[in-house]
Amino acid sequence: MALFPRLFRRSPSVVAIGGGTGASGLLRGLKEHTDKLTAIVTVADDGGSSGRFRKEFGMLPPGDIRNCLAALSDAGPVLERLFQYRFEEGDLKGHPFGNIFLAALTQVTGDFQLAVREANRVLSVRGRVLPATSAKLSLVAEHEDGSKTTGESLVGKVSKPVKQLSIKPEDAPAGNEVVESIMAADLVLLGPGSLYTSVLPNLLIPGIRDALARTGAVVGYICNIMTQPGETHGFTASRHVEVILQHARENPLDFVVVNTGTIPDRLAQSYAAEGATAVEADLARMAQVAGAARVVTADLVTADHVVRHNPARLAELCLQLHREIARDKAKAG
């Protein structure tokens, strides 16, 4: 633990909204600074192991929930490795143990949200992980040519620009704890994560979108480091923000974080072969798009076999921005 418990009492209340590996990396960094953490996680996944559990058991997809639980767990490295262990053969091939655990706990408790609450306790999660909604969400992407793609697993693969993203049901309810956490937060962070399949699905839930517009928290968006083939091909940093604001309807952002670190050549070539490139930090355009939001650049790259945000540097930067912006807001009255 990076800070003593008595210091955690002075730490800010932070809400991270998203899903996937981007969210779990951010949470690993944040948990070293505060235990007042809430991860609000998308439940639109319909592919892979999560999709199979969703189809066979009629439950919400557990994959992104599992990743965030593992990231915030204080139960020790062995239990975390067990929770993330993916079977490689037999009838369980492709299923992580954590997904099976959450499916079994849902059967035992009779409710997915109660199962997640119990998993928070069993895994000694620092903070809490909440599904964004109890509704079984489907994503619908409308493309520039008027065609539509339905399903999270397909939206990110169709090589046609997305004009507008929507959810079914459109009135999916946000849980009371979800809304309360946003309203009570000191800092709310959107991303990093897949723009159309991890971040936006949460903003399309009316209760979450409205809470972001009303909260007194400092709100920040963390732009992805790399584009994603099919989903954000050719997107600059400002285009990411444009899409966020288009779907949020009102601009809730106080700051935007953009990476300006360099991608190692070997990884840049590997990503390019798959149709992904570094997100361009087009700061002149960003100044026009982001409105009053403060745009901050930094070298945030960590790269071994993949490119990710450095969890420690990203968390420290976001918390520093919270302190500065909250102080400025207080002075402004």
C-alpha positions in Angstrom: 0.0 0.0 0.0 1.5 3.3 -1.1 -0.2 5.4 1.5 -1.0 4.7 5.2 -4.7 4.4 6.0 -4.7 7.7 7.8 -3.6 9.4 4.7 -6.4 7.7 2.6 -8.8 9.6 4.8 -7.7 12.8 3.1 -7.8 11.3 -0.4 -10.4 12.3 -3.0 -13.4 10.2 -4.0 -12.8 9.0 -7.6 -15.2 7.5 -10.1 -13.8 5.8 -13.2 -16.2 5.1 -16.0 -15.3 2.7 -18.8 -14.3 -0.9 -19.3 -11.7 -3.2 -20.8 -7.9 -3.2 -20.2 -7.8 0.6 -20.2 -10.0 1.0 -17.2 -8.2 -1.8 -15.2 -4.8 -0.1 -15.8 -6.1 3.2 -14.6 -7.6 1.6 -11.5 -4.3 -0.1 -10.6 -2.7 3.3 -10.5 -5.5 5.1 -8.6 -5.7 2.5 -5.9 -2.3 3.4 -4.7 -3.6 6.9 -3.8 -7.1 6.4 -2.6 -9.5 3.7 -1.4 -12.5 5.9 -2.2 -12.8 4.4 -5.6 -15.8 3.4 -7.7 -15.4 1.7 -11.1 -18.6 2.0 -13.2 -18.3 -0.7 -15.8 -20.0 -1.2 -19.2 -22.2 -4.3 -19.6 -22.7 -4.2 -23.4 -20.2 -6.9 -24.2 -21.7 -9.8 -26.3 -18.6 -11.5 -27.6 -16.1 -14.1 -26.4 -16.5 -15.7 -23.0 -18.8 -12.9 -21.7 -21.0 -13.3 -24.7 -21.3 -17.0 -24.1 -22.3 -16.5 -20.5 -24.8 -13.8 -21.5 -26.4 -16.1 -24.0 -26.4 -19.3 -22.1 -27.4 -18.0 -18.6 -29.2 -14.8 -19.5 -26.8 -12.8 -17.2 -25.0 -9.6 -17.7 -21.5 -10.0 -19.3 -18.9 -10.5 -16.6 -15.6 -9.9 -18.5 -15.1 -6.1 -17.9 -16.4 -6.5 -14.3 -13.9 -9.3 -13.7 -11.0 -7.2 -15.0 -11.9 -4.2 -12.7 -12.4 -6.5 -9.7 -8.9 -8.0 -10.3 -7.3 -4.6 -10.7 -8.7 -3.3 -7.4 -8.3 -6.5 -5.4 -6.1 -6.5 -2.3 -6.6 -10.3 -1.8 -3.0 -11.0 -3.1 -1.4 -11.9 -6.4 -2.3 -15.6 -6.3 -6.0 -15.0 -6.0 -5.8 -12.3 -8.7 -4.0 -14.6 -11.0 -6.6 -17.3 -10.3 -9.4 -14.9 -11.1 -7.8 -14.0 -14.4 -6.8 -17.5 -15.3 -8.2 -18.6 -18.7 -8.8 -22.3 -19.5 -7.0 -23.4 -22.6 -8.6 -26.8 -23.3 -11.7 -28.9 -22.7 -15.3 -27.6 -22.4 -14.1 -24.6 -20.4 -11.7 -23.5 -23.2 -11.6 -19.7 -23.5 -13.4 -19.0 -20.2 -11.5 -17.1 -17.5 -12.0 -18.5 -14.0 -13.4 -15.1 -12.8 -16.2 -15.3 -15.3 -17.2 -18.7 -14.1 -17.0 -17.5 -10.5 -19.3 -14.6 -11.2 -21.7 -16.8 -13.1 -21.8 -19.3 -10.2 -22.2 -16.5 -7.7 -25.1 -15.1 -9.8 -26.8 -18.5 -9.7 -26.3 -18.7 -5.9 -27.5 -15.2 -5.1 -30.1 -15.0 -7.9 -28.9 -11.5 -8.9 -25.9 -10.4 -10.9 -25.5 -7.1 -9.1 -25.7 -8.9 -5.7 -23.1 -11.3 -7.1 -20.8 -8.4 -8.0 -21.3 -6.9 -4.5 -20.3 -10.2 -2.9 -17.3 -10.5 -5.3 -16.1 -7.0 -4.1 -16.1 -8.4 -0.5 -14.5 -11.8 -1.3 -11.7 -10.2 -3.3 -11.1 -7.4 -0.7 -11.6 -4.8 -3.4 -10.2 -1.4 -2.6 -13.2 0.7 -3.4 -16.0 -1.0 -5.3 -17.0 -2.1 -8.8 -20.5 -1.4 -10.1 -22.2 -2.5 -13.3 -23.4 0.6 -15.2 -26.9 -0.8 -15.4 -28.9 -3.9 -14.7 -30.4 -3.9 -18.2 -29.2 -6.2 -20.9 -27.7 -3.6 -23.2 -27.3 -3.9 -27.0 -25.2 -1.4 -28.9 -26.5 -0.1 -32.3 -24.1 1.8 -34.6 -25.6 3.9 -37.4 -23.0 4.4 -40.2 -22.5 7.3 -42.6 -24.1 5.2 -45.4 -27.3 4.7 -43.4 -26.7 1.1 -42.5 -26.7 -0.2 -38.9 -24.6 -2.6 -37.0 -26.0 -4.2 -33.8 -23.9 -5.8 -31.1 -20.8 -4.8 -29.3 -18.7 -7.5 -30.8 -19.6 -6.3 -34.3 -19.5 -2.6 -33.8 -15.7 -2.6 -33.3 -15.1 -4.7 -36.3 -17.1 -3.1 -39.1 -14.8 -1.0 -41.2 -17.3 1.8 -41.7 -17.3 5.1 -39.8 -19.9 5.3 -37.0 -22.2 8.3 -37.4 -24.2 7.8 -34.2 -24.1 5.1 -31.4 -27.2 4.2 -29.4 -28.3 1.6 -26.9 -31.2 -0.7 -26.6 -33.2 -0.2 -24.4 -32.8 3.5 -24.7 -34.1 4.1 -21.2 -31.8 1.6 -19.5 -31.7 2.6 -15.8 -28.5 3.5 -14.0 -28.4 1.9 -10.6 -28.9 4.2 -7.6 -25.4 3.5 -6.3 -24.0 4.5 -9.8 -25.7 7.9 -9.8 -25.0 8.5 -6.2 -21.3 7.8 -6.7 -21.0 10.3 -9.6 -22.9 13.0 -7.7 -20.7 12.5 -4.5 -17.4 12.2 -6.4 -14.5 14.7 -6.3 -13.1 13.4 -9.5 -14.8 11.5 -12.4 -12.7 10.0 -15.2 -13.9 8.8 -18.6 -11.6 6.3 -20.3 -9.1 5.2 -21.4 -10.7 2.5 -23.3 -12.4 1.6 -26.6 -14.4 4.7 -27.5 -17.5 3.2 -29.0 -17.6 -0.1 -27.0 -16.2 0.8 -23.6 -16.7 4.5 -22.9 -19.7 5.7 -24.9 -22.2 2.9 -23.8 -22.0 4.2 -20.3 -22.7 7.8 -21.4 -25.8 6.8 -23.3 -27.5 5.6 -20.1 -29.7 8.6 -19.3 -29.1 8.5 -15.5 -25.3 8.5 -16.0 -25.4 11.2 -18.7 -27.6 13.4 -16.5 -25.4 12.8 -13.4 -22.3 13.9 -15.3 -24.1 17.1 -16.3 -25.1 17.9 -12.7 -22.2 16.6 -10.6 -19.9 19.1 -8.8 -16.9 16.8 -9.5 -14.0 17.6 -11.7 -14.5 15.5 -14.8 -11.7 14.4 -17.1 -11.4 12.4 -20.3 -8.3 10.3 -20.9 -7.7 9.9 -24.7 -6.5 6.5 -26.0 -2.8 6.2 -27.1 -3.5 4.1 -30.2 -6.4 4.1 -32.7 -8.4 0.9 -33.1 -8.9 -0.8 -36.4 -12.5 -0.4 -37.6 -13.6 1.5 -34.5 -11.4 4.7 -34.5 -9.3 4.3 -37.6 -7.6 7.6 -38.4 -9.1 9.3 -35.3 -7.0 12.2 -33.9 -7.3 13.2 -30.2 -9.7 16.0 -31.0 -12.0 13.5 -33.0 -12.2 11.3 -29.9 -13.4 14.3 -27.9 -15.8 15.4 -30.6 -17.5 12.0 -30.4 -17.6 12.1 -26.6 -19.3 15.5 -26.6 -21.7 14.5 -29.4 -23.0 11.7 -27.4 -22.9 13.4 -24.0 -25.0 16.2 -25.4 -23.6 18.7 -22.8 -19.9 19.2 -22.3 -19.1 17.8 -18.8 -15.3 18.0 -19.3 -12.9 20.0 -17.1 -9.8 18.5 -18.6 -8.6 16.2 -21.4 -5.4 14.1 -21.1 -3.5 13.4 -24.4 -0.4 11.3 -24.7 2.6 12.8 -26.5 5.0 10.0 -25.7 6.7 8.1 -28.5 5.8 4.5 -29.5 8.8 2.2 -29.9 9.4 1.5 -33.6 9.0 -2.3 -33.3 5.6 -1.9 -31.7 4.6 0.9 -34.0 5.3 -1.4 -36.9 3.4 -4.3 -35.3 0.3 -2.1 -34.7 0.5 -0.7 -38.2 0.3 -4.2 -39.6 -3.0 -4.5 -37.8 -4.3 -1.1 -39.0 -3.6 0.8 -35.8 -1.5 4.0 -35.3 -0.6 6.4 -32.6 -3.4 8.9 -31.9 -2.3 12.3 -33.2 -2.2 15.1 -30.6 -3.8 17.7 -32.9 -3.7 20.4 -30.2 -4.8 23.4 -32.3 -8.0 21.6 -33.3 -8.4 20.3 -29.8 -8.4 23.8 -28.4 -11.5 24.5 -30.6 -13.3 21.3 -29.8 -12.7 21.0 -26.0 -14.3 24.3 -25.1 -13.3 25.4 -21.6 -11.7 22.1 -20.8 -8.0 22.2 -20.0 -6.0 20.1 -22.5 -2.9 18.5 -20.9 -0.2 16.5 -22.7 2.3 14.1 -21.2 4.5 11.1 -22.0 2.3 8.4 -20.6 3.5 5.4 -22.7 4.4 2.1 -21.2 5.3 -0.5 -23.8 6.5 -4.1 -23.6 4.6 -6.4 -26.0 1.6 -3.9 -26.1 1.2 -0.2 -25.8 -0.6 1.0 -22.7 -0.9 4.1 -20.4 1.6 3.9 -17.5 -0.8 3.4 -14.6 1.3 5.3 -12.0 2.0 8.3 -14.2 -1.6 8.5 -15.4 -3.0 8.3 -11.9 -0.7 10.9 -10.5 -1.4 13.3 -13.4 -5.2 13.0 -13.0 -5.0 13.6 -9.3 -2.7 16.6 -9.8 -5.2 18.0 -12.3 -8.1 17.4 -9.9 -6.2 19.4 -7.1 -5.5 22.3 -9.4 -8.9 22.6 -11.1 -10.8 22.1 -7.8 -8.7 24.9 -6.3 -9.4 27.2 -9.2 -13.1 26.5 -9.0 -13.1 27.2 -5.3 -11.3 30.6 -5.9 -13.8 31.4 -8.6 -16.6 31.0 -6.1 
